[in-house]
Amino acid sequence: MKVAITASDAFVAPYIIDALGDAAVVIPDEALEDSMTLDVMLTPCNALIHINSRPVNTSVARNDREAKIMMREAARPVLDAVNRHGELHMIIVGTLRVYTHWSPGDDYYGPESSLSPRDTAAEGQLWIEENALERAESGRPVSVIRASNVQGVPLEGPPGNGILHRWANESQIGWINVPGSGEDVKDLVHVQDLVQTVLSVLEDPPLTRESFAVGSGKGITMSELANIYNSKTGASVELNQSSEGEVWGIVDAWFLEHRCGFRPMVSLEEMIDEALAASGY
């Protein structure tokens, strides 16, 4: 099996490419401008993974008007190429930001969760997802994977990705900035578990279409998490900092286990230790 990867980011895509090894066919962004080149590169492929979390140009903020336009225009040639290809399983990897804002007591994120994009990039993400799902058919299925708060160290090395790594770096100066009151809940998942989910879906495509969330299924309040950092580093806890852009809520891991046959394996303790080690603790 050959697997194409488009809209590669600097964090998740390298892990997917590394896991696929010789099966990976990385489509450079410039190839998307030439349909003939794109078709040639897709000819040996059975599947295509499109990273759909934000614009490839990271200088564009999530709420910039350009974010949606850039994501949409970058995805159009990919969607059209999938249509031209005989049989191709398309996997779209995005974030939970397309869902309605979550509050304690709400249902876990699952296949039936309401959709309401939280920022302009999330609008672009949902536009791509919906267009792909509409085109899905037997022999050309579509899987939409929406990841929770993904943590880990890029393959090229620190700095790490996610709030655990942000706090590990802040601890070096003696305090950590906690978004919100401390009562909000995050579901943290390691990049290796997200990649394992993608590989599982590759091995077992849906009949036509599917969409689901990926997370650990375990929530922790920001106060509880901050206290762990305080006990490990001695850093003081600064509550009521800006929570703009934060993603709260818990994923229904039972559905993930039912669909993919496993639950995320990297524990919160392991993720915290990795973050502290990457920051020099």
N, C-alpha and C positions, 0 to 999 in steps of 0.2 A: 504494500500500500504506500502510495506517495500522498503527502498532505501539504497543501499550499498554506502559507501564512501571509495575511495581508494586514496593513496598517500596524505594523510591528511597533510596540512601545519598547522602553528600555528596561522594563521590569518583568512583566509576565511572559511576553513573547520569547525572550531568551531561554527561560526555563522550559517552555513548550518545545522550542527548537532543539534544545539539548536532550530532552526526553525522547524526541522522535528520531534523533540521530540522522542517519542517511536517508530516512523517509521524508525529511523536511525539505520543502521547496519554498524558499523565502522569496516573496514577490516584492521587489523594490518599488517604492512609490512612483518612480518615473515610468515603470512598466505599465502602470494603470492608464497612462496617457496614450498608449498604443494598443488598440484592441487585438491586432495580429500578434504582437509580442506576448500579450497576456494570454491569449488562447493557446499559443505554443507552450507556454510554461504550465498551463493547466492540463494539457493533453494527457500526461501520465498520472494525473491526480485522481484519487477517489473521494477526497474530502478537501474542504477549505475552512481554515480558521481565521475569522476576522476579529481583530481586537477593536472593541467598540466602546471604550470607556470615556474617551475625550479626544479632542483633535490631536493629531500626531505632532503638530506644532505646539509644544508645551508653553510657549510664550503667550498664547491666547488663553485668557482666563475663562473659567467655566461659564460665567454669566455674560461674557462678551457676545454681542449679536453675531459676530463672525463664527463663533464656535459651532452653532448648528449648521450654518452654511458650509463650513469647511468639512464637517463630518459627513454631511449629506452628499456633497460633491465628490468626496473621496470614495464614498461607498457606491455611487451610481455605476461606475464601470465594473465593479466587483459583482454587483447584483445582475447586471446585464450579461456578464461573462458566465455566471452560473446558469442563467437562462439558456445561453448558447451551448453549454456543455451537456452532453447526453445524460450522464448520471453523476451527481456530485452532492455529497452530504455537506451542507453548510453549517458551521458552528460559529455562533456569534457570542463573544465574551464581553459582557458589560458589567454594570454595577447595580446596586439596589436603588440608586437615585431615581429610577423611573417609577418607583412605588410611592404611595401616599406616605406622608410623614407618620412616623410610629411614635406611640406613647405607651408608657407602662400599662399593662392590662390589655393591650390590643393583641389580636391573633398574630401568631408567628408568620413570617413571610413564607408564602407557598404559591402553588399554581393558581389559586383563586384570589390572590391579593389584588386590591384595586391599584390601578395605574394612575399616577399623577406626577409628571416630571417636576423635579424640584429646582432645576436651573436650566439654562439654555443648552448646555452640553447634554443634559439628560433628555431634552426634547429631541436633539439630534440622534441620540442613542435609540429612543423609542421609534422615531421615524424609520430608521434603518431596520429595526426589529420587525415592525409591522409590515413593511414592504416585503421583507424576506419571507415572513410567515404566510403572507397572502399568495406568494408564488410557489409555496411548498407543494409537492405532490409525491406520489409513490415513485420511488427511484431517484428522487431529488429532494430528500427530506431536509428539514431545518431544525436545529437545536439552538435555543436561546438560553444562555447561562448568565445569571446575574449574581455577581460575587459580592459578599459582605466586605467588611473591613480587612483587606488583604495585607498581611504582615510578612516581612522577610528581608533578606539582604540580596540586592541584585547580584547576578553571577559575576559581574565585573568588580564587585566589592562595595563597601560602605560609601556613602551613607545608606542606611536601611530605609525601608518604606513602611509607613504607618505610624499610628500614635505611639506604639510601644517604643519605636526607635526615636521618635521626636522627644519623648519623655526621657529616654536614656541620655540623649544629648543634653537636654535641659538640666538633668540632674548634675551634670558636671559643673554647672554654675550655682548650684545650691537650691534650686526650686523647680517645680513643674507647674505649668499652666494648664489648669483643668477647665475644659470647655463646659459652660453651663453651671448649674447648681451642684453637680455631683451626683444627682439622682438619675440622670439619663443612663441608658443601657446600651452597650455595644456587644456585638457578636464578632469575635476576632477569629480569622482563619488564616492559616499559613499558606504561602504561595505554592508549596509543594502539594498540599491537599487540593488546591484549586486545579493544579495541573493534572493530578490523579483523576479528578472528576472529568476533565476534558478527554483524557485518554480512555476512560471508561465509556464515555459517550461515543467516541470514535469507534470503539469495538462493537458497540451495540446501538446503531442508529434507530430513531423512532420510525414508525411506518410512514408518517408524513411530517408532522410538526410537534414541537414541545417547547415549553419555556418553564424554567424553575430557578430557584435561588440556591446559592451555595454558601454555607456558613458552618460553624461548629455546632450550632444548636444550643449553645450555652451562652447565656448573657451575664455580664458583670457590670455593676454600676461604676461610674467614673470615680466615685469616692472610694469604693472597695479597691479598685485598681490603683488609685493614687496611694492608698495606704500600703499596698504591697511595695511600691517604689520607695515610699518613705522608710519602710523597714529594711529594704535592701541597700539604699544609698544614703539615707539620712536627709534627703532633699525635702524642703518644706513644700506644703501643698497650697497653691494659690487658686481658690475657687472663683467661679463667676467670670471666667474669661470668655472671649468670643467663641460661639459655637457655630459660626457660619461655615457651611460646607460639611459639617459633621454628619455621619450617617448612624442613626440609632435603630435599635430593634434586633430581634432574634429570628433566625432562619429555622424553618421546620426541617430539622435534620432527619426526621423519620422518613420524609418523602425522599430525601437524598439517598438514604440507605436503601429504600425500596427500589429506587431507579438505578442506582449505580452499584449497589451491593457492598457499600462500605460507609463508615462515618469518618470524618476527618480525624487523623491520627496524631498530629502534632499538638501537644497540650499547651495551655496558656503559660504554664511555668516554663516550658521549653522555649516558647516564643520570647518571653521576658528575658530569660538567660541569654538567648541569642542576641537580643537587642542590646543588652548591657555589655556583652563581650564585643560586639561590633563597634560600640562607642568608646571602648578602651577601659571599661571597668574590669 
